[in-house]
Amino acid sequence: MFSSVNTVMWSTQGVLHKHPQVVPAALLLLSSSLVVYRHVTHETYGDEDVLKTFLAMILVQMLPLLILEVKIMSCADPVGLFCKFASPVTLTHLIFMGMRLCVSSSRGQYYLLRATMGFLGALVVMHKGFHQRWSYIFQYRSVWNLVGLCLLASLGTQCLDSYLSDTIDVSSWSSFFATMILTSIDYIEICAFVPAVWMVYRQDQSHFQVESADTKRTSTAFFLFLIGFYVLEDVITAYQSWAISGLASAAHIAHFFLLADFACYVLAHIYNPEKLVGELRKWLPADFSHEV
């Protein structure tokens, strides 16, 4: 059964990635079209258009993942990069899920459920899937620098918004900081794949064995966590949002499809090392391709 599933994955990837940029570009075009459609069909009369802001945030969230997918498909050692960025990206999710737990008391039961399951899932993946000690999480400076920048950006955004609306007073400080934390959570989630993009563009020459049990465990745990989390975050939320806004549902689904497409591409390569070797030969110089 596993062999048949694997064959289907490869066949699907062969169709979708005959031209690697087509699927990501199509999903990006769809998300961009949603923002443009909302902009030209809805007038706000000076008020903020919350839906258009949400659609734009989904689009921005997709950009790092899209850059990562396109870049990784032309990388000489995709497996090595998968294993390198798995921990930082999972840690980023762990951080903003932990922050969500801290503010979940005022956000409803479903928000608490997603935050709890996402946080516990990230913990299990970091400890069991990656076999990392808890002290290692402080070694990922790029992640903590990113979190710090998101906190500063949210503080600046909230200060500017409060200044322009002239709402800063002593009695509103608790609301000010609560809104700032919620904004920072959104910023961190949007930038969750930025550490992976940073690693892709600063890759070294180290290589990983495709058939390694550690490699397969790391990659499988990483993408099972992401797919599981974004089923809650995108698919179920899209279903719940359909009655309110079809545009919001479409944006969630586009983001999920981009993530699922990337995950299938990765796992298909991880579990088919023979075909991965054939792909690597296309990207290696002729003098070295015979050695692969």
The 8 nearest C-alpha neighbors of each residue, nearest first, counted from 0:
[[1, 3, 2, 4, 5, 6, 7, 8],
 [0, 2, 4, 3, 5, 6, 7, 270],
 [3, 1, 5, 0, 4, 6, 7, 8],
 [4, 2, 6, 0, 5, 1, 7, 8],
 [5, 3, 7, 1, 6, 2, 8, 0],
 [4, 6, 2, 8, 3, 7, 1, 9],
 [7, 5, 3, 9, 8, 4, 10, 2],
 [6, 8, 10, 4, 5, 9, 11, 3],
 [9, 7, 5, 11, 6, 10, 267, 12],
 [8, 10, 12, 6, 11, 7, 13, 267],
 [11, 9, 13, 7, 12, 8, 6, 14],
 [12, 10, 8, 14, 13, 9, 7, 15],
 [13, 11, 9, 15, 14, 10, 16, 8],
 [12, 14, 10, 11, 16, 15, 17, 9],
 [13, 15, 11, 12, 17, 16, 10, 18],
 [16, 14, 12, 13, 17, 11, 22, 18],
 [17, 15, 19, 18, 13, 12, 14, 21],
 [16, 18, 14, 13, 15, 19, 12, 21],
 [17, 19, 16, 20, 21, 15, 22, 14],
 [20, 18, 16, 21, 17, 69, 22, 72],
 [19, 21, 23, 18, 24, 22, 69, 16],
 [20, 22, 24, 19, 23, 18, 25, 16],
 [21, 23, 25, 24, 20, 26, 15, 19],
 [24, 22, 26, 25, 20, 21, 65, 27],
 [23, 25, 27, 21, 22, 26, 20, 28],
 [24, 26, 28, 22, 27, 23, 21, 29],
 [27, 25, 29, 23, 28, 24, 253, 30],
 [26, 28, 24, 30, 29, 25, 31, 23],
 [29, 27, 25, 31, 26, 30, 32, 24],
 [28, 30, 26, 32, 27, 31, 25, 33],
 [31, 29, 27, 33, 32, 28, 58, 250],
 [32, 30, 28, 34, 33, 29, 27, 35],
 [31, 33, 35, 29, 30, 34, 36, 28],
 [32, 34, 36, 30, 31, 35, 37, 29],
 [33, 35, 37, 31, 32, 36, 54, 51],
 [36, 34, 38, 32, 37, 33, 39, 31],
 [37, 35, 33, 39, 38, 34, 32, 40],
 [36, 38, 34, 40, 35, 39, 41, 33],
 [37, 39, 35, 36, 40, 41, 34, 51],
 [38, 40, 36, 37, 41, 35, 42, 34],
 [41, 39, 37, 38, 36, 42, 35, 43],
 [40, 42, 38, 37, 39, 43, 36, 48],
 [41, 43, 44, 40, 38, 39, 48, 45],
 [42, 44, 46, 45, 48, 41, 47, 38],
 [45, 43, 46, 42, 47, 41, 48, 38],
 [44, 46, 43, 47, 42, 48, 41, 49],
 [47, 45, 43, 44, 48, 42, 49, 41],
 [48, 46, 49, 43, 45, 52, 44, 51],
 [47, 49, 51, 50, 43, 52, 46, 42],
 [50, 48, 52, 51, 47, 53, 54, 46],
 [51, 49, 53, 52, 48, 54, 247, 37],
 [50, 52, 54, 53, 48, 49, 34, 55],
 [53, 51, 55, 49, 50, 54, 56, 48],
 [52, 54, 50, 56, 51, 55, 49, 57],
 [55, 53, 51, 57, 56, 52, 34, 50],
 [54, 56, 58, 52, 53, 57, 51, 34],
 [57, 55, 59, 53, 58, 54, 60, 52],
 [58, 56, 60, 54, 55, 59, 61, 53],
 [59, 57, 55, 61, 56, 60, 30, 54],
 [58, 60, 56, 62, 61, 57, 55, 189],
 [61, 59, 189, 57, 58, 62, 56, 190],
 [60, 62, 58, 64, 59, 63, 65, 57],
 [61, 63, 65, 59, 64, 60, 66, 58],
 [64, 62, 66, 65, 61, 192, 193, 67],
 [65, 63, 67, 61, 62, 66, 68, 192],
 [64, 66, 62, 68, 67, 63, 23, 61],
 [67, 65, 63, 69, 64, 68, 70, 62],
 [66, 68, 64, 70, 65, 196, 69, 71],
 [69, 67, 65, 71, 70, 66, 64, 261],
 [68, 70, 66, 72, 67, 71, 65, 20],
 [71, 69, 67, 68, 72, 73, 66, 74],
 [70, 72, 74, 68, 73, 69, 77, 67],
 [71, 73, 70, 69, 74, 68, 19, 77],
 [74, 72, 71, 70, 75, 69, 282, 77],
 [73, 75, 71, 76, 77, 72, 70, 282],
 [74, 76, 279, 282, 77, 73, 283, 71],
 [75, 77, 74, 79, 78, 206, 80, 279],
 [78, 76, 80, 79, 74, 71, 81, 75],
 [79, 77, 81, 80, 76, 207, 82, 209],
 [78, 80, 207, 82, 206, 77, 81, 76],
 [79, 81, 83, 77, 82, 78, 84, 76],
 [82, 80, 78, 79, 83, 84, 85, 77],
 [81, 83, 80, 79, 85, 84, 218, 217],
 [84, 82, 80, 81, 85, 79, 86, 198],
 [83, 85, 195, 87, 86, 81, 82, 88],
 [86, 84, 82, 88, 83, 87, 221, 89],
 [85, 87, 89, 88, 84, 90, 83, 125],
 [88, 86, 90, 89, 84, 85, 91, 142],
 [87, 89, 91, 90, 85, 86, 192, 191],
 [88, 90, 92, 86, 91, 87, 85, 93],
 [89, 91, 93, 87, 92, 88, 86, 94],
 [92, 90, 88, 94, 93, 89, 191, 87],
 [91, 93, 89, 90, 94, 95, 96, 88],
 [92, 94, 90, 96, 91, 118, 121, 95],
 [95, 93, 97, 91, 96, 92, 90, 98],
 [94, 96, 98, 97, 92, 184, 93, 99],
 [97, 95, 99, 93, 118, 114, 98, 94],
 [98, 96, 100, 94, 95, 99, 93, 118],
 [99, 97, 95, 101, 96, 100, 94, 102],
 [100, 98, 96, 101, 97, 102, 103, 114],
 [99, 101, 103, 97, 98, 102, 114, 96],
 [100, 102, 98, 99, 103, 97, 104, 96],
 [101, 103, 99, 100, 104, 105, 98, 106],
 [102, 104, 106, 100, 111, 105, 99, 101],
 [105, 103, 102, 106, 107, 111, 101, 100],
 [104, 106, 103, 107, 102, 108, 111, 110],
 [105, 107, 103, 104, 110, 108, 102, 111],
 [108, 106, 110, 109, 105, 111, 103, 104],
 [107, 109, 111, 110, 112, 106, 103, 104],
 [110, 108, 112, 111, 107, 113, 106, 114],
 [109, 111, 113, 108, 112, 107, 106, 114],
 [110, 112, 108, 114, 103, 109, 113, 115],
 [113, 111, 109, 115, 110, 114, 116, 108],
 [114, 112, 110, 116, 115, 111, 117, 109],
 [113, 115, 111, 117, 96, 112, 100, 116],
 [116, 114, 112, 118, 117, 113, 111, 119],
 [117, 115, 119, 113, 118, 114, 120, 112],
 [116, 118, 120, 114, 115, 119, 113, 228],
 [117, 119, 96, 115, 121, 120, 93, 116],
 [120, 118, 122, 116, 121, 117, 115, 123],
 [119, 121, 117, 123, 122, 118, 116, 124],
 [120, 122, 124, 118, 119, 93, 123, 125],
 [123, 121, 119, 125, 120, 124, 126, 118],
 [122, 124, 120, 126, 127, 121, 125, 119],
 [125, 123, 128, 121, 127, 122, 126, 220],
 [124, 126, 129, 122, 123, 128, 127, 121],
 [125, 127, 130, 123, 131, 124, 129, 128],
 [128, 126, 130, 124, 123, 129, 125, 131],
 [127, 129, 124, 220, 217, 130, 125, 126],
 [128, 130, 125, 131, 217, 127, 126, 124],
 [131, 129, 126, 127, 128, 125, 132, 124],
 [132, 130, 126, 129, 125, 133, 135, 127],
 [131, 133, 134, 135, 130, 126, 136, 125],
 [132, 134, 135, 136, 131, 126, 137, 125],
 [133, 135, 132, 136, 137, 138, 131, 139],
 [136, 134, 133, 138, 137, 132, 131, 139],
 [137, 135, 138, 134, 133, 139, 90, 132],
 [136, 138, 135, 139, 134, 140, 143, 133],
 [137, 139, 135, 136, 140, 134, 141, 143],
 [140, 138, 141, 137, 142, 136, 87, 143],
 [139, 141, 143, 142, 138, 144, 137, 145],
 [140, 142, 144, 139, 143, 145, 194, 87],
 [143, 141, 145, 140, 144, 139, 146, 87],
 [142, 144, 146, 140, 145, 141, 147, 139],
 [145, 143, 147, 141, 142, 146, 140, 148],
 [144, 146, 142, 148, 143, 147, 141, 149],
 [147, 145, 143, 149, 144, 148, 142, 150],
 [148, 146, 144, 150, 145, 149, 143, 151],
 [147, 149, 151, 145, 150, 146, 152, 144],
 [148, 150, 152, 146, 147, 151, 183, 186],
 [151, 149, 147, 153, 183, 148, 152, 154],
 [150, 152, 154, 148, 149, 153, 155, 147],
 [153, 151, 149, 155, 154, 150, 148, 156],
 [152, 154, 156, 183, 150, 155, 151, 179],
 [155, 153, 151, 157, 152, 156, 179, 158],
 [154, 156, 152, 158, 153, 157, 159, 151],
 [157, 155, 153, 159, 154, 158, 152, 160],
 [156, 158, 160, 154, 159, 155, 161, 179],
 [159, 157, 155, 161, 160, 156, 162, 154],
 [160, 158, 162, 156, 157, 161, 155, 163],
 [159, 161, 157, 163, 162, 158, 156, 164],
 [162, 160, 164, 158, 166, 159, 163, 165],
 [161, 163, 165, 159, 160, 164, 158, 166],
 [164, 162, 160, 165, 161, 159, 166, 158],
 [163, 165, 161, 162, 166, 160, 167, 159],
 [166, 164, 162, 163, 161, 167, 160, 168],
 [167, 165, 161, 164, 168, 162, 171, 163],
 [168, 166, 161, 165, 171, 162, 169, 172],
 [169, 167, 171, 170, 166, 172, 165, 175],
 [168, 170, 171, 172, 167, 173, 166, 175],
 [169, 171, 168, 172, 173, 167, 174, 175],
 [172, 170, 174, 169, 168, 173, 175, 167],
 [171, 173, 175, 174, 169, 170, 176, 168],
 [174, 172, 175, 176, 171, 177, 170, 178],
 [173, 175, 177, 171, 172, 176, 178, 179],
 [174, 176, 172, 173, 178, 177, 171, 179],
 [175, 177, 179, 173, 178, 174, 180, 172],
 [178, 176, 174, 180, 179, 175, 173, 181],
 [177, 179, 181, 175, 176, 180, 174, 182],
 [178, 180, 176, 182, 177, 181, 153, 154],
 [181, 179, 183, 177, 182, 178, 176, 184],
 [182, 180, 178, 184, 183, 179, 177, 185],
 [181, 183, 179, 185, 180, 184, 153, 178],
 [182, 184, 186, 180, 153, 150, 185, 181],
 [185, 183, 181, 187, 182, 186, 95, 188],
 [184, 186, 182, 188, 183, 187, 189, 181],
 [185, 187, 183, 189, 184, 188, 149, 190],
 [188, 186, 190, 184, 189, 185, 191, 149],
 [189, 187, 191, 185, 190, 186, 184, 95],
 [188, 190, 60, 186, 187, 191, 185, 59],
 [189, 191, 187, 193, 188, 192, 186, 60],
 [192, 190, 188, 189, 193, 91, 187, 88],
 [193, 191, 195, 194, 190, 63, 88, 64],
 [192, 194, 196, 190, 195, 191, 63, 197],
 [195, 193, 197, 196, 192, 198, 141, 142],
 [196, 194, 84, 198, 192, 193, 197, 199],
 [197, 195, 193, 199, 198, 194, 67, 200],
 [196, 198, 194, 195, 200, 199, 193, 201],
 [199, 197, 201, 195, 196, 200, 202, 194],
 [200, 198, 196, 202, 201, 197, 195, 80],
 [199, 201, 198, 197, 202, 196, 70, 195],
 [200, 202, 198, 199, 197, 203, 196, 195],
 [203, 201, 199, 200, 198, 204, 80, 205],
 [202, 204, 205, 201, 206, 199, 198, 200],
 [203, 205, 206, 202, 76, 75, 79, 201],
 [206, 204, 203, 207, 79, 76, 202, 80],
 [207, 205, 79, 76, 204, 208, 78, 80],
 [208, 206, 79, 209, 78, 205, 214, 76],
 [207, 209, 211, 210, 206, 214, 78, 79],
 [208, 210, 211, 272, 269, 207, 78, 214],
 [209, 211, 208, 212, 272, 215, 214, 269],
 [212, 210, 214, 208, 213, 209, 215, 207],
 [211, 213, 215, 214, 216, 210, 209, 217],
 [214, 212, 216, 211, 215, 217, 129, 218],
 [215, 213, 211, 217, 212, 216, 218, 209],
 [214, 216, 212, 218, 213, 217, 219, 211],
 [217, 215, 213, 219, 214, 218, 220, 212],
 [216, 218, 214, 220, 129, 215, 219, 128],
 [219, 217, 221, 215, 220, 216, 214, 222],
 [218, 220, 216, 221, 222, 217, 215, 223],
 [221, 219, 223, 217, 128, 218, 222, 216],
 [222, 220, 218, 224, 219, 223, 217, 85],
 [221, 223, 225, 224, 219, 220, 226, 262],
 [222, 224, 220, 226, 225, 221, 219, 227],
 [225, 223, 227, 222, 221, 226, 228, 220],
 [226, 224, 222, 228, 227, 223, 229, 221],
 [225, 227, 223, 229, 228, 224, 222, 230],
 [228, 226, 224, 230, 225, 229, 223, 231],
 [227, 229, 225, 231, 230, 226, 117, 224],
 [230, 228, 232, 231, 233, 226, 227, 225],
 [229, 231, 234, 227, 228, 233, 232, 226],
 [232, 230, 229, 235, 228, 233, 234, 113],
 [231, 233, 229, 230, 236, 228, 234, 235],
 [234, 232, 251, 236, 229, 230, 237, 231],
 [233, 235, 230, 237, 236, 231, 252, 238],
 [236, 234, 238, 231, 237, 233, 239, 230],
 [235, 237, 239, 233, 238, 234, 232, 240],
 [238, 236, 248, 240, 234, 235, 239, 233],
 [237, 239, 235, 236, 241, 240, 234, 248],
 [238, 240, 236, 237, 241, 235, 242, 243],
 [241, 239, 237, 243, 238, 242, 248, 244],
 [240, 242, 245, 244, 238, 243, 248, 239],
 [241, 243, 240, 244, 239, 245, 238, 248],
 [244, 242, 240, 241, 245, 239, 247, 248],
 [245, 243, 241, 246, 247, 240, 242, 248],
 [244, 246, 241, 248, 247, 249, 243, 242],
 [247, 245, 249, 244, 248, 250, 33, 54],
 [246, 248, 250, 244, 249, 245, 251, 240],
 [249, 247, 237, 245, 251, 246, 250, 241],
 [248, 250, 246, 252, 247, 251, 253, 245],
 [251, 249, 247, 253, 248, 252, 30, 246],
 [252, 250, 233, 248, 254, 249, 253, 237],
 [251, 253, 255, 249, 254, 250, 256, 233],
 [254, 252, 250, 256, 255, 251, 26, 249],
 [255, 253, 257, 251, 252, 256, 61, 250],
 [254, 256, 252, 258, 257, 253, 259, 233],
 [257, 255, 259, 253, 258, 254, 260, 252],
 [258, 256, 260, 254, 255, 259, 261, 253],
 [257, 259, 255, 261, 256, 260, 262, 254],
 [260, 258, 256, 262, 261, 257, 255, 263],
 [261, 259, 257, 263, 258, 262, 256, 264],
 [260, 262, 264, 258, 259, 263, 68, 265],
 [263, 261, 259, 265, 264, 260, 222, 266],
 [264, 262, 266, 260, 265, 261, 267, 259],
 [263, 265, 261, 267, 262, 266, 260, 12],
 [266, 264, 262, 268, 263, 267, 269, 261],
 [265, 267, 269, 263, 268, 264, 270, 262],
 [266, 268, 264, 270, 265, 269, 263, 9],
 [269, 267, 271, 265, 266, 270, 275, 272],
 [268, 270, 266, 267, 271, 209, 272, 265],
 [269, 271, 267, 268, 272, 266, 215, 5],
 [270, 272, 268, 273, 269, 274, 267, 275],
 [273, 271, 275, 274, 209, 270, 276, 269],
 [274, 272, 276, 275, 271, 277, 268, 270],
 [273, 275, 277, 276, 272, 271, 278, 268],
 [274, 276, 272, 278, 277, 273, 268, 279],
 [277, 275, 279, 273, 274, 278, 272, 280],
 [276, 278, 274, 275, 280, 279, 273, 281],
 [277, 279, 275, 276, 280, 281, 274, 282],
 [280, 278, 276, 281, 282, 277, 75, 275],
 [281, 279, 288, 283, 277, 282, 278, 276],
 [282, 280, 279, 278, 283, 277, 288, 284],
 [281, 283, 279, 280, 75, 284, 73, 278],
 [282, 284, 280, 288, 281, 279, 285, 287],
 [285, 283, 286, 287, 288, 282, 280, 281],
 [284, 286, 288, 287, 283, 289, 280, 281],
 [287, 285, 284, 288, 289, 283, 290, 280],
 [286, 288, 285, 290, 289, 284, 283, 291],
 [287, 289, 280, 285, 290, 291, 283, 286],
 [290, 288, 287, 291, 286, 285, 280, 283],
 [289, 291, 288, 287, 286, 280, 285, 283],
 [290, 288, 289, 276, 280, 287, 279, 277]]
